Amino acid sequence: MNMPLPFQQVWSPEDAVTIVTGASSGIGFELTRMLVEEGAHVVAVARRQQRLTELANATSCPERVHCIVGDVTDASTREKAMAAADSLRDGRLDLLVNNAGVGAIGPFAEASPERMRRVMEVNFFAPVDWTRDALPRLRQAAQEGGHPVICNIGSVLGHRAVPDKSEYCASKFALHGWNDSLRAELVGDGIGVTLVSPSTTRSEFFDSLVETDPGQKSASVGSWPPTRVAQAALLAIKRGRSEVILSLGGKALVYADRMSPPVMNGLLAKRGR
């Protein structure tokens, strides 16, 4: 596998055709804005038209933001986004960012089956479906001499699970495993696959938790603002990085678990109520 040097830029946003899901807030909003400022066209996908309009107006080139309103789990949303991308450079796609996500907080035993299914649909099955549809377009970019990339926004909780987030952890572990298999399968096609694993991001994520009491918070192992996460994600894409784990707290959680899982199990275990 090609392992570029730290200073080497592999992917360029100049005139790139990109798709970013979950673009109306947080990481997706900031990443879209950065991509546009560096010359990319972005098909920005989210459920809120007003926020997508605000996003376009927050850039210096609003005509480069192509807004698609809809749920990422809806096939019609995906079809509209792919058609918008196709119209920009004759079917070529240079970057797909699977960013849209939802969470849930609370014990697994007290949750409905629907909570797990909803989180898995948004966080795992949607990226799978978007990637499946994007692959012919990404291959076209590679055949035309480009360096197309799939960037999956994962989580440190896709490396080490914690209590009361079983659905979210399951979805991010699934994304992590699929991402690594996909990377190995696509390297021969010239398509890069990058996994970005933030810890808690200071965004609207906690405003849309599935089947979770309003106002719920969770203990953080290190948080970054969305701008910083987006900057790190864009740098990883440009450099062709396979995986990046963000924040000192996030790295500490992941590497401590790798060194001694039993110790981490004990530290994270919930005691009797």
C-alpha positions in Angstrom: 0.0 0.0 0.0 1.3 3.4 -0.9 2.2 5.3 2.3 2.9 9.0 1.5 5.3 11.0 3.5 3.8 13.3 6.1 4.4 16.5 4.0 3.3 14.9 0.7 -0.1 16.1 -0.7 -1.9 13.3 -2.6 -5.4 14.7 -3.0 -6.2 18.3 -4.2 -9.5 20.1 -3.6 -9.0 22.3 -6.7 -12.0 21.7 -9.0 -12.8 18.5 -7.2 -16.3 17.1 -7.2 -17.2 16.1 -3.6 -20.2 14.9 -1.6 -20.5 15.6 2.1 -23.4 14.1 4.1 -24.6 15.7 7.3 -23.5 19.1 6.0 -25.9 21.4 7.9 -23.9 21.6 11.1 -20.8 20.6 13.0 -18.0 18.8 11.2 -19.9 18.6 7.9 -20.7 22.3 7.8 -17.1 23.3 8.5 -15.6 20.7 6.1 -17.9 21.8 3.3 -16.9 25.4 3.9 -13.2 24.6 3.8 -13.5 22.5 0.7 -15.3 25.3 -1.2 -12.7 27.9 -0.1 -10.0 25.7 -1.6 -11.8 25.4 -4.9 -14.0 22.3 -4.6 -17.6 21.8 -5.7 -19.5 20.3 -2.8 -22.8 18.4 -3.0 -24.0 19.2 0.5 -26.6 16.8 1.9 -28.7 17.4 5.0 -32.3 17.5 6.2 -32.6 21.2 6.8 -32.9 23.5 3.8 -32.4 26.7 5.8 -29.1 25.5 7.3 -27.8 24.4 3.9 -28.7 27.9 2.5 -26.8 29.4 5.5 -23.9 27.1 4.7 -23.7 28.3 1.0 -23.9 31.9 2.1 -21.1 31.3 4.6 -18.7 30.6 1.7 -17.0 33.0 -0.7 -18.4 30.9 -3.6 -22.0 29.9 -2.8 -22.4 28.7 -6.4 -20.0 25.9 -5.5 -22.4 24.5 -2.8 -25.0 22.2 -4.4 -27.7 21.6 -1.7 -29.6 18.4 -1.5 -32.3 18.2 1.2 -33.2 14.8 2.6 -32.5 12.0 4.9 -29.3 10.0 4.2 -31.2 6.8 4.7 -33.6 7.6 1.9 -32.6 6.2 -1.5 -34.1 9.2 -3.3 -31.8 11.6 -1.4 -28.9 9.5 -2.5 -30.0 9.5 -6.1 -30.5 13.3 -6.2 -27.0 13.8 -4.7 -25.3 11.5 -7.2 -27.2 13.1 -10.1 -26.0 16.5 -8.9 -22.4 15.3 -8.7 -22.7 13.7 -12.2 -23.7 17.0 -13.7 -20.5 18.8 -12.6 -17.8 16.8 -14.3 -19.5 14.1 -16.5 -19.9 11.5 -13.7 -16.6 11.9 -12.0 -16.5 12.0 -8.2 -13.3 12.9 -6.3 -14.4 12.7 -2.7 -17.2 11.1 -0.7 -17.4 12.1 3.0 -19.7 9.9 5.0 -20.2 12.3 7.9 -23.9 12.2 8.9 -24.5 10.5 12.2 -26.8 10.1 15.2 -26.3 8.8 18.7 -28.2 7.6 21.7 -27.5 7.5 25.4 -28.9 5.0 27.9 -28.6 1.3 29.0 -29.1 -1.2 26.2 -31.5 -3.2 28.4 -33.9 -0.3 28.7 -33.9 0.7 25.0 -36.3 -0.4 22.3 -35.1 -2.4 19.4 -35.9 0.5 17.1 -33.2 2.6 18.8 -30.5 0.2 17.7 -31.9 -0.1 14.2 -32.2 3.7 13.7 -28.6 4.4 14.8 -27.3 1.5 12.6 -29.2 2.8 9.6 -27.8 6.3 9.8 -24.3 5.5 11.0 -23.5 2.3 9.2 -25.9 1.3 6.5 -26.2 4.8 5.0 -22.4 5.1 4.5 -22.4 1.6 2.9 -25.2 2.5 0.5 -23.7 5.9 -0.4 -20.3 4.3 -1.0 -21.8 1.6 -3.2 -23.4 4.2 -5.5 -20.3 6.3 -5.5 -17.8 3.6 -6.4 -18.3 3.8 -10.2 -17.8 7.5 -10.1 -14.8 7.3 -7.9 -13.3 4.7 -10.2 -13.8 7.1 -13.1 -11.9 9.7 -11.3 -9.0 7.3 -10.7 -9.0 6.2 -14.4 -8.8 9.9 -15.4 -5.6 10.3 -13.3 -7.1 11.5 -10.0 -6.7 10.3 -6.5 -10.3 9.8 -5.3 -11.0 9.3 -1.6 -13.7 7.9 0.6 -13.6 9.5 4.1 -15.6 7.9 6.8 -16.1 10.0 10.0 -15.9 7.4 12.7 -15.2 7.8 16.5 -12.8 6.8 19.2 -15.8 4.8 20.4 -15.3 2.7 17.2 -12.0 1.6 18.8 -13.1 1.3 22.5 -16.7 0.9 23.6 -18.1 2.5 26.7 -21.3 2.0 28.8 -24.6 3.6 27.9 -23.7 4.1 24.2 -24.0 0.5 23.0 -25.9 1.5 19.8 -23.5 4.2 18.9 -20.4 2.1 19.7 -21.8 -0.8 17.7 -22.4 1.4 14.6 -18.9 2.9 14.8 -17.2 -0.5 15.3 -19.1 -1.7 12.2 -18.0 1.3 10.3 -14.4 0.8 11.4 -14.3 -2.8 10.3 -16.0 -2.2 7.0 -13.7 0.8 6.3 -10.6 -1.3 6.8 -11.8 -4.0 4.5 -12.8 -1.5 1.9 -9.4 0.1 2.0 -7.7 -3.2 1.3 -10.1 -4.0 -1.5 -9.9 -0.6 -3.3 -6.2 0.1 -3.1 -5.7 -1.6 -6.5 -8.3 0.7 -8.0 -6.4 3.8 -6.9 -9.2 4.8 -4.4 -8.1 6.0 -1.0 -10.1 5.2 2.2 -9.6 7.3 5.2 -11.0 6.8 8.7 -11.2 9.9 10.9 -12.0 9.1 14.6 -12.8 12.1 16.7 -13.7 12.0 20.4 -16.6 14.3 21.5 -17.1 17.2 19.1 -18.7 20.4 20.4 -21.6 20.5 18.0 -25.4 19.9 17.7 -24.9 16.2 17.9 -26.5 16.0 21.4 -29.5 17.9 20.2 -30.8 14.9 18.1 -30.2 11.8 20.1 -32.4 8.8 19.4 -34.9 7.8 22.1 -32.9 9.8 24.7 -34.2 12.1 27.3 -33.6 15.8 26.4 -30.6 17.5 27.9 -28.6 14.3 28.2 -24.9 14.7 28.4 -22.1 12.2 28.4 -18.6 12.1 29.9 -16.0 13.2 27.4 -12.5 11.8 26.9 -11.4 15.0 25.1 -13.4 17.3 22.9 -12.6 19.5 19.9 -14.6 22.2 18.2 -16.0 21.1 14.8 -13.6 23.5 12.9 -10.6 21.7 14.3 -12.0 18.3 13.5 -12.8 19.4 10.0 -9.2 20.8 9.5 -7.8 17.5 10.7 -10.1 15.5 8.4 -9.2 17.6 5.4 -5.5 17.2 6.1 -5.9 13.5 6.4 -7.7 13.4 3.1 -5.0 15.5 1.4 -2.2 13.4 2.7 -3.8 10.1 1.9 -3.8 9.0 5.6 -5.4 5.6 6.3 -6.5 6.5 9.8 -6.3 9.4 12.3 -7.4 9.4 15.9 -8.0 12.9 17.2 -7.5 14.6 20.6 -5.2 13.6 23.4 -8.1 12.2 25.4 -9.3 10.1 22.5 -5.8 8.8 21.8 -5.4 8.0 25.5 -8.6 6.0 25.6 -7.7 4.0 22.5 -4.1 3.3 23.3 -4.7 2.5 26.9 -7.2 -0.1 25.8 -4.8 -1.6 23.4 -2.2 -1.9 26.1 -4.4 -3.4 28.8 -8.1 -4.2 28.0 -8.8 -5.7 31.5 -7.7 -2.4 33.2 -9.9 -0.4 30.9 -12.8 -2.8 31.4 -12.5 -2.2 35.2 -12.3 1.6 34.8 -15.3 1.8 32.6 -17.5 -0.8 34.3 -20.8 0.5 35.7 -21.2 -0.3 39.4 -24.4 -1.4 41.1 -27.2 1.2 41.3 
